[in-house]
Amino acid sequence: AMTKTASLLKFEKKSEETGYSSSDERRNQPRFTTQFRSTFSGGPNEGNGRTLDLSVGGCKIESGAVVGQGDKFECRLHIPDLDWPIMIDEAIVRWVDGATFGLAFTRIKSGEQDKLTAIICKIEQEQA
C-alpha cells in the first residue's frame, strides 16, 4: 500500500503553467465531480451513498438515508485507487436537498487529510 500512496503524492507537485486569470478563479476549495461510494454512521443514522462532489473541506452525498441538518457522522470515503477508505472522524451535515446532502469535514487526522488532498489533486488533473 505504501508504494501506491507514494505514487499518489506525486500529484501534489502542481505545475505552474496553468495561468488562470482572476475571472477564472473558482471558489476557495474547488469541488470535483466524483462517483465514490461513501459510508457514514453516527447516532441513529447509518447509511451509504455516492460521493458526488468532493473538496478538501467536505463533500456532497446522494443517499437514501434520512439525515438532518446539523447531524454529525463518522464518514468513510471508498476511493477506488486506495486499499483502505479515507476515514473522516467527524463530518457535519450543512444542508439537505432531497436525496442529496452536504457534509463539512470537521475532524480528520492529518494522515487522512494528506490522502484526501492527494486524491483531489489527482482528480483535478484528470478533469482538467
TORLUM-217228 format. One record per atom (N, C-alpha, C): residue number from 1; residue in three letters; x, y, z; atom name. Coordinates in Angstrom, 2 decimals. Layout:
BEGIN
+-----+--------+---------+---------+---------+-------+
| num | residu |       u |       v |       w | atome |
+-----+--------+---------+---------+---------+-------+
| NUM |    ALA |       X |       Y |       Z |    CA |
...
+-----+--------+---------+---------+---------+-------+
This chain:
BEGIN
+-----+--------+---------+---------+---------+-------+
| num | residu |       u |       v |       w | atome |
+-----+--------+---------+---------+---------+-------+
|   1 |    ALA |    0.83 |   -1.21 |    0.00 |     N |
|   1 |    ALA |    0.00 |    0.00 |    0.00 |    CA |
|   1 |    ALA |    0.87 |    1.26 |    0.00 |     C |
|   2 |    MET |    2.07 |    1.14 |    0.59 |     N |
|   2 |    MET |    2.92 |    2.33 |    0.68 |    CA |
|   2 |    MET |    3.30 |    2.88 |   -0.69 |     C |
|   3 |    THR |    3.64 |    1.99 |   -1.61 |     N |
|   3 |    THR |    4.07 |    2.49 |   -2.92 |    CA |
|   3 |    THR |    2.92 |    3.19 |   -3.62 |     C |
|   4 |    LYS |    1.73 |    2.66 |   -3.43 |     N |
|   4 |    LYS |    0.56 |    3.28 |   -4.05 |    CA |
|   4 |    LYS |    0.38 |    4.70 |   -3.53 |     C |
|   5 |    THR |    0.49 |    4.86 |   -2.20 |     N |
|   5 |    THR |    0.35 |    6.18 |   -1.62 |    CA |
|   5 |    THR |    1.44 |    7.10 |   -2.12 |     C |
|   6 |    ALA |    2.66 |    6.58 |   -2.19 |     N |
|   6 |    ALA |    3.77 |    7.41 |   -2.66 |    CA |
|   6 |    ALA |    3.51 |    7.90 |   -4.07 |     C |
|   7 |    SER |    2.97 |    7.04 |   -4.92 |     N |
|   7 |    SER |    2.72 |    7.47 |   -6.29 |    CA |
|   7 |    SER |    1.60 |    8.51 |   -6.33 |     C |
|   8 |    LEU |    0.64 |    8.40 |   -5.40 |     N |
|   8 |    LEU |   -0.43 |    9.40 |   -5.34 |    CA |
|   8 |    LEU |    0.11 |   10.76 |   -4.95 |     C |
|   9 |    LEU |    1.10 |   10.75 |   -4.04 |     N |
|   9 |    LEU |    1.58 |   12.02 |   -3.52 |    CA |
|   9 |    LEU |    2.35 |   12.81 |   -4.56 |     C |
|  10 |    LYS |    2.79 |   12.14 |   -5.62 |     N |
|  10 |    LYS |    3.47 |   12.87 |   -6.69 |    CA |
|  10 |    LYS |    2.56 |   13.92 |   -7.29 |     C |
|  11 |    PHE |    1.25 |   13.66 |   -7.21 |     N |
|  11 |    PHE |    0.30 |   14.59 |   -7.82 |    CA |
|  11 |    PHE |    0.24 |   15.93 |   -7.09 |     C |
|  12 |    GLU |    0.83 |   16.00 |   -5.92 |     N |
|  12 |    GLU |    0.75 |   17.26 |   -5.17 |    CA |
|  12 |    GLU |    1.66 |   18.33 |   -5.75 |     C |
|  13 |    LYS |    2.64 |   17.91 |   -6.52 |     N |
|  13 |    LYS |    3.50 |   18.91 |   -7.16 |    CA |
|  13 |    LYS |    2.71 |   19.53 |   -8.30 |     C |
|  14 |    LYS |    2.18 |   20.68 |   -8.09 |     N |
|  14 |    LYS |    1.34 |   21.34 |   -9.09 |    CA |
|  14 |    LYS |    2.22 |   22.01 |  -10.15 |     C |
|  15 |    SER |    1.84 |   21.88 |  -11.39 |     N |
|  15 |    SER |    2.60 |   22.59 |  -12.42 |    CA |
|  15 |    SER |    2.14 |   24.04 |  -12.46 |     C |
|  16 |    GLU |    3.05 |   24.93 |  -12.79 |     N |
|  16 |    GLU |    2.73 |   26.35 |  -12.72 |    CA |
|  16 |    GLU |    2.21 |   26.90 |  -14.05 |     C |
|  17 |    GLU |    2.17 |   26.04 |  -15.09 |     N |
|  17 |    GLU |    1.88 |   26.64 |  -16.39 |    CA |
|  17 |    GLU |    0.41 |   27.00 |  -16.62 |     C |
|  18 |    THR |   -0.49 |   26.54 |  -15.74 |     N |
|  18 |    THR |   -1.90 |   26.89 |  -15.93 |    CA |
|  18 |    THR |   -2.09 |   28.33 |  -15.46 |     C |
|  19 |    GLY |   -2.10 |   29.28 |  -16.37 |     N |
|  19 |    GLY |   -2.22 |   30.68 |  -15.98 |    CA |
|  19 |    GLY |   -3.67 |   31.09 |  -15.92 |     C |
|  20 |    TYR |   -4.29 |   30.94 |  -14.77 |     N |
|  20 |    TYR |   -5.68 |   31.38 |  -14.62 |    CA |
|  20 |    TYR |   -5.73 |   32.89 |  -14.52 |     C |
|  21 |    SER |   -6.63 |   33.51 |  -15.23 |     N |
|  21 |    SER |   -6.86 |   34.92 |  -14.95 |    CA |
|  21 |    SER |   -7.84 |   34.99 |  -13.77 |     C |
|  22 |    SER |   -7.92 |   36.13 |  -13.13 |     N |
|  22 |    SER |   -8.72 |   36.20 |  -11.91 |    CA |
|  22 |    SER |  -10.20 |   35.89 |  -12.18 |     C |
|  23 |    SER |  -10.66 |   36.11 |  -13.41 |     N |
|  23 |    SER |  -12.07 |   35.84 |  -13.69 |    CA |
|  23 |    SER |  -12.34 |   34.33 |  -13.74 |     C |
|  24 |    ASP |  -11.28 |   33.54 |  -13.93 |     N |
|  24 |    ASP |  -11.46 |   32.09 |  -13.96 |    CA |
|  24 |    ASP |  -11.40 |   31.46 |  -12.57 |     C |
|  25 |    GLU |  -11.05 |   32.26 |  -11.57 |     N |
|  25 |    GLU |  -10.89 |   31.71 |  -10.23 |    CA |
|  25 |    GLU |  -12.17 |   31.01 |   -9.78 |     C |
|  26 |    ARG |  -12.01 |   29.82 |   -9.24 |     N |
|  26 |    ARG |  -13.16 |   29.17 |   -8.65 |    CA |
|  26 |    ARG |  -13.17 |   29.49 |   -7.17 |     C |
|  27 |    ARG |  -14.20 |   28.98 |   -6.44 |     N |
|  27 |    ARG |  -14.22 |   29.28 |   -5.01 |    CA |
|  27 |    ARG |  -12.98 |   28.67 |   -4.33 |     C |
|  28 |    ASN |  -12.76 |   29.07 |   -3.08 |     N |
|  28 |    ASN |  -11.53 |   28.70 |   -2.36 |    CA |
|  28 |    ASN |  -11.19 |   27.23 |   -2.51 |     C |
|  29 |    GLN |  -12.20 |   26.38 |   -2.36 |     N |
|  29 |    GLN |  -11.96 |   24.95 |   -2.46 |    CA |
|  29 |    GLN |  -12.67 |   24.45 |   -3.70 |     C |
|  30 |    PRO |  -11.93 |   24.21 |   -4.77 |     N |
|  30 |    PRO |  -12.61 |   23.68 |   -5.95 |    CA |
|  30 |    PRO |  -13.24 |   22.33 |   -5.63 |     C |
|  31 |    ARG |  -14.41 |   22.09 |   -6.19 |     N |
|  31 |    ARG |  -15.09 |   20.82 |   -5.96 |    CA |
|  31 |    ARG |  -15.04 |   20.02 |   -7.25 |     C |
|  32 |    PHE |  -14.88 |   18.72 |   -7.11 |     N |
|  32 |    PHE |  -14.77 |   17.89 |   -8.30 |    CA |
|  32 |    PHE |  -15.84 |   16.83 |   -8.29 |     C |
|  33 |    THR |  -16.34 |   16.53 |   -9.48 |     N |
|  33 |    THR |  -17.37 |   15.53 |   -9.64 |    CA |
|  33 |    THR |  -16.75 |   14.15 |   -9.46 |     C |
|  34 |    THR |  -17.34 |   13.35 |   -8.60 |     N |
|  34 |    THR |  -16.81 |   12.03 |   -8.34 |    CA |
|  34 |    THR |  -17.96 |   11.04 |   -8.27 |     C |
|  35 |    GLN |  -17.62 |    9.78 |   -8.20 |     N |
|  35 |    GLN |  -18.64 |    8.73 |   -8.03 |    CA |
|  35 |    GLN |  -18.12 |    7.70 |   -7.04 |     C |
|  36 |    PHE |  -17.64 |    8.16 |   -5.89 |     N |
|  36 |    PHE |  -17.13 |    7.22 |   -4.90 |    CA |
|  36 |    PHE |  -18.26 |    6.73 |   -4.03 |     C |
|  37 |    ARG |  -18.10 |    5.51 |   -3.51 |     N |
|  37 |    ARG |  -19.03 |    5.03 |   -2.51 |    CA |
|  37 |    ARG |  -18.61 |    5.63 |   -1.17 |     C |
|  38 |    SER |  -19.57 |    6.00 |   -0.37 |     N |
|  38 |    SER |  -19.24 |    6.51 |    0.96 |    CA |
|  38 |    SER |  -20.15 |    5.84 |    1.97 |     C |
|  39 |    THR |  -19.65 |    5.65 |    3.17 |     N |
|  39 |    THR |  -20.47 |    5.11 |    4.25 |    CA |
|  39 |    THR |  -20.36 |    6.07 |    5.41 |     C |
|  40 |    PHE |  -21.42 |    6.20 |    6.15 |     N |
|  40 |    PHE |  -21.41 |    7.11 |    7.29 |    CA |
|  40 |    PHE |  -22.22 |    6.51 |    8.41 |     C |
|  41 |    SER |  -21.84 |    6.84 |    9.63 |     N |
|  41 |    SER |  -22.56 |    6.32 |   10.78 |    CA |
|  41 |    SER |  -22.44 |    7.31 |   11.92 |     C |
|  42 |    GLY |  -23.48 |    7.35 |   12.73 |     N |
|  42 |    GLY |  -23.48 |    8.25 |   13.88 |    CA |
|  42 |    GLY |  -24.87 |    8.32 |   14.44 |     C |
|  43 |    GLY |  -25.01 |    8.14 |   15.73 |     N |
|  43 |    GLY |  -26.34 |    8.18 |   16.33 |    CA |
|  43 |    GLY |  -27.22 |    7.13 |   15.70 |     C |
|  44 |    PRO |  -28.47 |    7.49 |   15.42 |     N |
|  44 |    PRO |  -29.40 |    6.50 |   14.85 |    CA |
|  44 |    PRO |  -29.14 |    6.30 |   13.36 |     C |
|  45 |    ASN |  -28.35 |    7.18 |   12.77 |     N |
|  45 |    ASN |  -28.20 |    7.14 |   11.32 |    CA |
|  45 |    ASN |  -27.02 |    6.29 |   10.90 |     C |
|  46 |    GLU |  -27.27 |    5.45 |    9.94 |     N |
|  46 |    GLU |  -26.18 |    4.72 |    9.34 |    CA |
|  46 |    GLU |  -26.59 |    4.54 |    7.89 |     C |
|  47 |    GLY |  -25.67 |    4.71 |    7.00 |     N |
|  47 |    GLY |  -26.08 |    4.55 |    5.63 |    CA |
|  47 |    GLY |  -24.89 |    4.58 |    4.72 |     C |
|  48 |    ASN |  -25.20 |    4.43 |    3.45 |     N |
|  48 |    ASN |  -24.14 |    4.63 |    2.48 |    CA |
|  48 |    ASN |  -24.71 |    5.37 |    1.30 |     C |
|  49 |    GLY |  -23.84 |    5.93 |    0.54 |     N |
|  49 |    GLY |  -24.31 |    6.74 |   -0.58 |    CA |
|  49 |    GLY |  -23.20 |    6.88 |   -1.60 |     C |
|  50 |    ARG |  -23.45 |    7.76 |   -2.54 |     N |
|  50 |    ARG |  -22.44 |    8.07 |   -3.54 |    CA |
|  50 |    ARG |  -21.92 |    9.46 |   -3.27 |     C |
|  51 |    THR |  -20.61 |    9.58 |   -3.23 |     N |
|  51 |    THR |  -19.99 |   10.89 |   -3.05 |    CA |
|  51 |    THR |  -19.96 |   11.57 |   -4.42 |     C |
|  52 |    LEU |  -20.73 |   12.64 |   -4.58 |     N |
|  52 |    LEU |  -20.86 |   13.26 |   -5.90 |    CA |
|  52 |    LEU |  -19.83 |   14.37 |   -6.11 |     C |
|  53 |    ASP |  -19.70 |   15.23 |   -5.13 |     N |
|  53 |    ASP |  -18.73 |   16.33 |   -5.22 |    CA |
|  53 |    ASP |  -17.78 |   16.16 |   -4.06 |     C |
|  54 |    LEU |  -16.51 |   16.43 |   -4.30 |     N |
|  54 |    LEU |  -15.54 |   16.26 |   -3.24 |    CA |
|  54 |    LEU |  -14.61 |   17.46 |   -3.22 |     C |
|  55 |    SER |  -14.36 |   17.99 |   -2.03 |     N |
|  55 |    SER |  -13.32 |   19.02 |   -1.88 |    CA |
|  55 |    SER |  -12.57 |   18.68 |   -0.61 |     C |
|  56 |    VAL |  -11.48 |   19.40 |   -0.34 |     N |
|  56 |    VAL |  -10.70 |   19.06 |    0.86 |    CA |
|  56 |    VAL |  -11.50 |   19.32 |    2.13 |     C |
|  57 |    GLY |  -12.52 |   20.18 |    2.06 |     N |
|  57 |    GLY |  -13.26 |   20.51 |    3.27 |    CA |
|  57 |    GLY |  -14.60 |   19.83 |    3.42 |     C |
|  58 |    GLY |  -15.03 |   19.07 |    2.41 |     N |
|  58 |    GLY |  -16.34 |   18.44 |    2.53 |    CA |
|  58 |    GLY |  -16.73 |   17.73 |    1.25 |     C |
|  59 |    CYS |  -17.98 |   17.25 |    1.23 |     N |
|  59 |    CYS |  -18.44 |   16.54 |    0.03 |    CA |
|  59 |    CYS |  -19.96 |   16.61 |   -0.04 |     C |
|  60 |    LYS |  -20.47 |   16.22 |   -1.20 |     N |
|  60 |    LYS |  -21.92 |   16.11 |   -1.40 |    CA |
|  60 |    LYS |  -22.22 |   14.63 |   -1.59 |     C |
|  61 |    ILE |  -23.19 |   14.14 |   -0.86 |     N |
|  61 |    ILE |  -23.52 |   12.72 |   -0.91 |    CA |
|  61 |    ILE |  -24.97 |   12.53 |   -1.36 |     C |
|  62 |    GLU |  -25.16 |   11.56 |   -2.23 |     N |
|  62 |    GLU |  -26.51 |   11.17 |   -2.64 |    CA |
|  62 |    GLU |  -26.80 |    9.85 |   -1.93 |     C |
|  63 |    SER |  -27.90 |    9.82 |   -1.17 |     N |
|  63 |    SER |  -28.18 |    8.64 |   -0.36 |    CA |
|  63 |    SER |  -29.65 |    8.51 |   -0.06 |     C |
|  64 |    GLY |  -30.07 |    7.30 |    0.16 |     N |
|  64 |    GLY |  -31.45 |    7.07 |    0.57 |    CA |
|  64 |    GLY |  -31.65 |    7.29 |    2.07 |     C |
|  65 |    ALA |  -30.54 |    7.47 |    2.79 |     N |
|  65 |    ALA |  -30.64 |    7.64 |    4.24 |    CA |
|  65 |    ALA |  -31.27 |    8.99 |    4.57 |     C |
|  66 |    VAL |  -32.04 |    9.02 |    5.63 |     N |
|  66 |    VAL |  -32.65 |   10.28 |    6.07 |    CA |
|  66 |    VAL |  -31.72 |   10.96 |    7.05 |     C |
|  67 |    VAL |  -31.25 |   12.14 |    6.69 |     N |
|  67 |    VAL |  -30.36 |   12.88 |    7.60 |    CA |
|  67 |    VAL |  -30.93 |   14.27 |    7.81 |     C |
|  68 |    GLY |  -30.50 |   14.92 |    8.87 |     N |
|  68 |    GLY |  -30.97 |   16.26 |    9.15 |    CA |
|  68 |    GLY |  -29.80 |   17.22 |    9.25 |     C |
|  69 |    GLN |  -30.07 |   18.48 |    8.96 |     N |
|  69 |    GLN |  -29.04 |   19.50 |    9.09 |    CA |
|  69 |    GLN |  -28.50 |   19.49 |   10.52 |     C |
|  70 |    GLY |  -27.17 |   19.53 |   10.66 |     N |
|  70 |    GLY |  -26.56 |   19.51 |   11.97 |    CA |
|  70 |    GLY |  -26.20 |   18.12 |   12.47 |     C |
|  71 |    ASP |  -26.69 |   17.07 |   11.80 |     N |
|  71 |    ASP |  -26.29 |   15.71 |   12.18 |    CA |
|  71 |    ASP |  -24.78 |   15.56 |   12.02 |     C |
|  72 |    LYS |  -24.18 |   14.78 |   12.92 |     N |
|  72 |    LYS |  -22.74 |   14.52 |   12.82 |    CA |
|  72 |    LYS |  -22.49 |   13.05 |   12.57 |     C |
|  73 |    PHE |  -21.54 |   12.78 |   11.71 |     N |
|  73 |    PHE |  -21.23 |   11.41 |   11.34 |    CA |
|  73 |    PHE |  -19.75 |   11.14 |   11.40 |     C |
|  74 |    GLU |  -19.45 |    9.87 |   11.49 |     N |
|  74 |    GLU |  -18.14 |    9.38 |   11.11 |    CA |
|  74 |    GLU |  -18.34 |    8.96 |    9.66 |     C |
|  75 |    CYS |  -17.38 |    9.23 |    8.82 |     N |
|  75 |    CYS |  -17.61 |    9.02 |    7.40 |    CA |
|  75 |    CYS |  -16.39 |    8.34 |    6.77 |     C |
|  76 |    ARG |  -16.66 |    7.41 |    5.86 |     N |
|  76 |    ARG |  -15.56 |    6.77 |    5.12 |    CA |
|  76 |    ARG |  -15.79 |    6.95 |    3.64 |     C |
|  77 |    LEU |  -14.74 |    7.36 |    2.96 |     N |
|  77 |    LEU |  -14.82 |    7.53 |    1.50 |    CA |
|  77 |    LEU |  -14.07 |    6.38 |    0.86 |     C |
|  78 |    HIS |  -14.77 |    5.61 |    0.06 |     N |
|  78 |    HIS |  -14.16 |    4.43 |   -0.57 |    CA |
|  78 |    HIS |  -13.63 |    4.84 |   -1.94 |     C |
|  79 |    ILE |  -12.34 |    5.14 |   -1.99 |     N |
|  79 |    ILE |  -11.71 |    5.64 |   -3.21 |    CA |
|  79 |    ILE |  -11.16 |    4.44 |   -3.97 |     C |
|  80 |    PRO |  -11.51 |    4.30 |   -5.25 |     N |
|  80 |    PRO |  -11.09 |    3.11 |   -5.99 |    CA |
|  80 |    PRO |   -9.58 |    2.86 |   -5.97 |     C |
|  81 |    ASP |   -8.77 |    3.92 |   -6.00 |     N |
|  81 |    ASP |   -7.31 |    3.73 |   -6.08 |    CA |
|  81 |    ASP |   -6.67 |    3.35 |   -4.75 |     C |
|  82 |    LEU |   -7.40 |    3.45 |   -3.66 |     N |
|  82 |    LEU |   -6.78 |    3.22 |   -2.35 |    CA |
|  82 |    LEU |   -7.21 |    1.88 |   -1.78 |     C |
|  83 |    ASP |   -6.28 |    1.24 |   -1.06 |     N |
|  83 |    ASP |   -6.60 |   -0.05 |   -0.44 |    CA |
|  83 |    ASP |   -7.60 |    0.10 |    0.69 |     C |
|  84 |    TRP |   -7.53 |    1.22 |    1.39 |     N |
|  84 |    TRP |   -8.41 |    1.44 |    2.54 |    CA |
|  84 |    TRP |   -9.20 |    2.72 |    2.32 |     C |
|  85 |    PRO |  -10.43 |    2.78 |    2.83 |     N |
|  85 |    PRO |  -11.19 |    4.02 |    2.69 |    CA |
|  85 |    PRO |  -10.54 |    5.15 |    3.49 |     C |
|  86 |    ILE |  -10.77 |    6.37 |    3.03 |     N |
|  86 |    ILE |  -10.32 |    7.54 |    3.79 |    CA |
|  86 |    ILE |  -11.32 |    7.75 |    4.92 |     C |
|  87 |    MET |  -10.79 |    7.92 |    6.11 |     N |
|  87 |    MET |  -11.63 |    7.99 |    7.31 |    CA |
|  87 |    MET |  -11.76 |    9.45 |    7.75 |     C |
|  88 |    ILE |  -12.98 |    9.93 |    7.84 |     N |
|  88 |    ILE |  -13.22 |   11.26 |    8.40 |    CA |
|  88 |    ILE |  -13.85 |   11.04 |    9.78 |     C |
|  89 |    ASP |  -13.15 |   11.50 |   10.81 |     N |
|  89 |    ASP |  -13.62 |   11.23 |   12.18 |    CA |
|  89 |    ASP |  -14.95 |   11.89 |   12.47 |     C |
|  90 |    GLU |  -15.14 |   13.10 |   11.92 |     N |
|  90 |    GLU |  -16.41 |   13.78 |   12.15 |    CA |
|  90 |    GLU |  -16.74 |   14.67 |   10.96 |     C |
|  91 |    ALA |  -17.96 |   14.53 |   10.49 |     N |
|  91 |    ALA |  -18.47 |   15.39 |    9.43 |    CA |
|  91 |    ALA |  -19.86 |   15.84 |    9.85 |     C |
|  92 |    ILE |  -20.19 |   17.09 |    9.54 |     N |
|  92 |    ILE |  -21.48 |   17.64 |    9.95 |    CA |
|  92 |    ILE |  -22.31 |   17.96 |    8.71 |     C |
|  93 |    VAL |  -23.59 |   17.65 |    8.78 |     N |
|  93 |    VAL |  -24.49 |   17.92 |    7.65 |    CA |
|  93 |    VAL |  -24.79 |   19.41 |    7.61 |     C |
|  94 |    ARG |  -24.41 |   20.06 |    6.51 |     N |
|  94 |    ARG |  -24.63 |   21.51 |    6.37 |    CA |
|  94 |    ARG |  -25.97 |   21.82 |    5.71 |     C |
|  95 |    TRP |  -26.38 |   20.98 |    4.76 |     N |
|  95 |    TRP |  -27.66 |   21.21 |    4.08 |    CA |
|  95 |    TRP |  -28.20 |   19.89 |    3.57 |     C |
|  96 |    VAL |  -29.50 |   19.84 |    3.38 |     N |
|  96 |    VAL |  -30.16 |   18.66 |    2.83 |    CA |
|  96 |    VAL |  -31.06 |   19.11 |    1.70 |     C |
|  97 |    ASP |  -31.00 |   18.40 |    0.58 |     N |
|  97 |    ASP |  -31.83 |   18.75 |   -0.56 |    CA |
|  97 |    ASP |  -32.28 |   17.46 |   -1.23 |     C |
|  98 |    GLY |  -33.49 |   17.02 |   -0.88 |     N |
|  98 |    GLY |  -33.99 |   15.76 |   -1.45 |    CA |
|  98 |    GLY |  -33.11 |   14.60 |   -1.03 |     C |
|  99 |    ALA |  -32.58 |   13.87 |   -2.02 |     N |
|  99 |    ALA |  -31.76 |   12.70 |   -1.72 |    CA |
|  99 |    ALA |  -30.28 |   13.05 |   -1.58 |     C |
| 100 |    THR |  -29.94 |   14.32 |   -1.66 |     N |
| 100 |    THR |  -28.54 |   14.69 |   -1.51 |    CA |
| 100 |    THR |  -28.36 |   15.57 |   -0.27 |     C |
| 101 |    PHE |  -27.17 |   15.50 |    0.30 |     N |
| 101 |    PHE |  -26.85 |   16.39 |    1.42 |    CA |
| 101 |    PHE |  -25.38 |   16.75 |    1.37 |     C |
| 102 |    GLY |  -25.06 |   17.87 |    1.99 |     N |
| 102 |    GLY |  -23.69 |   18.36 |    2.00 |    CA |
| 102 |    GLY |  -23.06 |   18.11 |    3.35 |     C |
| 103 |    LEU |  -21.86 |   17.56 |    3.34 |     N |
| 103 |    LEU |  -21.12 |   17.31 |    4.57 |    CA |
| 103 |    LEU |  -19.91 |   18.23 |    4.63 |     C |
| 104 |    ALA |  -19.66 |   18.81 |    5.79 |     N |
| 104 |    ALA |  -18.41 |   19.54 |    6.02 |    CA |
| 104 |    ALA |  -17.57 |   18.67 |    6.93 |     C |
| 105 |    PHE |  -16.30 |   18.47 |    6.54 |     N |
| 105 |    PHE |  -15.41 |   17.64 |    7.36 |    CA |
| 105 |    PHE |  -14.91 |   18.47 |    8.53 |     C |
| 106 |    THR |  -15.30 |   18.10 |    9.75 |     N |
| 106 |    THR |  -14.93 |   18.90 |   10.91 |    CA |
| 106 |    THR |  -13.77 |   18.29 |   11.70 |     C |
| 107 |    ARG |  -13.56 |   16.98 |   11.58 |     N |
| 107 |    ARG |  -12.41 |   16.35 |   12.24 |    CA |
| 107 |    ARG |  -11.85 |   15.26 |   11.36 |     C |
| 108 |    ILE |  -10.59 |   15.40 |   11.01 |     N |
| 108 |    ILE |   -9.93 |   14.40 |   10.17 |    CA |
| 108 |    ILE |   -8.45 |   14.36 |   10.56 |     C |
| 109 |    LYS |   -7.90 |   13.16 |   10.68 |     N |
| 109 |    LYS |   -6.49 |   13.03 |   11.05 |    CA |
| 109 |    LYS |   -5.61 |   13.53 |    9.90 |     C |
| 110 |    SER |   -4.43 |   14.06 |   10.26 |     N |
| 110 |    SER |   -3.61 |   14.69 |    9.22 |    CA |
| 110 |    SER |   -3.19 |   13.70 |    8.14 |     C |
| 111 |    GLY |   -2.93 |   12.45 |    8.51 |     N |
| 111 |    GLY |   -2.58 |   11.46 |    7.50 |    CA |
| 111 |    GLY |   -3.70 |   11.23 |    6.50 |     C |
| 112 |    GLU |   -4.94 |   11.21 |    7.01 |     N |
| 112 |    GLU |   -6.10 |   11.04 |    6.14 |    CA |
| 112 |    GLU |   -6.31 |   12.28 |    5.28 |     C |
| 113 |    GLN |   -6.08 |   13.45 |    5.89 |     N |
| 113 |    GLN |   -6.21 |   14.71 |    5.14 |    CA |
| 113 |    GLN |   -5.22 |   14.73 |    3.97 |     C |
| 114 |    ASP |   -4.00 |   14.23 |    4.22 |     N |
| 114 |    ASP |   -3.00 |   14.18 |    3.16 |    CA |
| 114 |    ASP |   -3.46 |   13.29 |    2.01 |     C |
| 115 |    LYS |   -4.05 |   12.14 |    2.37 |     N |
| 115 |    LYS |   -4.53 |   11.23 |    1.32 |    CA |
| 115 |    LYS |   -5.65 |   11.88 |    0.52 |     C |
| 116 |    LEU |   -6.55 |   12.56 |    1.25 |     N |
| 116 |    LEU |   -7.68 |   13.24 |    0.61 |    CA |
| 116 |    LEU |   -7.17 |   14.31 |   -0.35 |     C |
| 117 |    THR |   -6.19 |   15.09 |    0.10 |     N |
| 117 |    THR |   -5.62 |   16.14 |   -0.74 |    CA |
| 117 |    THR |   -4.98 |   15.54 |   -2.00 |     C |
| 118 |    ALA |   -4.27 |   14.44 |   -1.81 |     N |
| 118 |    ALA |   -3.62 |   13.79 |   -2.96 |    CA |
| 118 |    ALA |   -4.66 |   13.29 |   -3.97 |     C |
| 119 |    ILE |   -5.75 |   12.71 |   -3.46 |     N |
| 119 |    ILE |   -6.81 |   12.22 |   -4.34 |    CA |
| 119 |    ILE |   -7.42 |   13.38 |   -5.13 |     C |
| 120 |    ILE |   -7.68 |   14.49 |   -4.44 |     N |
| 120 |    ILE |   -8.29 |   15.64 |   -5.11 |    CA |
| 120 |    ILE |   -7.36 |   16.21 |   -6.17 |     C |
| 121 |    CYS |   -6.06 |   16.26 |   -5.87 |     N |
| 121 |    CYS |   -5.10 |   16.73 |   -6.88 |    CA |
| 121 |    CYS |   -5.14 |   15.83 |   -8.11 |     C |
| 122 |    LYS |   -5.29 |   14.53 |   -7.86 |     N |
| 122 |    LYS |   -5.31 |   13.58 |   -8.96 |    CA |
| 122 |    LYS |   -6.57 |   13.78 |   -9.81 |     C |
| 123 |    ILE |   -7.73 |   13.92 |   -9.14 |     N |
| 123 |    ILE |   -8.99 |   14.14 |   -9.87 |    CA |
| 123 |    ILE |   -8.91 |   15.43 |  -10.68 |     C |
| 124 |    GLU |   -8.32 |   16.43 |  -10.05 |     N |
| 124 |    GLU |   -8.20 |   17.75 |  -10.69 |    CA |
| 124 |    GLU |   -7.44 |   17.61 |  -12.00 |     C |
| 125 |    GLN |   -6.36 |   16.82 |  -12.00 |     N |
| 125 |    GLN |   -5.58 |   16.65 |  -13.23 |    CA |
| 125 |    GLN |   -6.36 |   15.85 |  -14.25 |     C |
| 126 |    GLU |   -7.12 |   14.85 |  -13.79 |     N |
| 126 |    GLU |   -7.91 |   14.05 |  -14.73 |    CA |
| 126 |    GLU |   -9.02 |   14.86 |  -15.36 |     C |
| 127 |    GLN |   -9.56 |   15.82 |  -14.61 |     N |
| 127 |    GLN |  -10.70 |   16.59 |  -15.13 |    CA |
| 127 |    GLN |  -10.28 |   17.89 |  -15.78 |     C |
| 128 |    ALA |   -9.00 |   18.19 |  -15.74 |     N |
| 128 |    ALA |   -8.53 |   19.48 |  -16.28 |    CA |
| 128 |    ALA |   -8.78 |   19.53 |  -17.79 |     C |
+-----+--------+---------+---------+---------+-------+
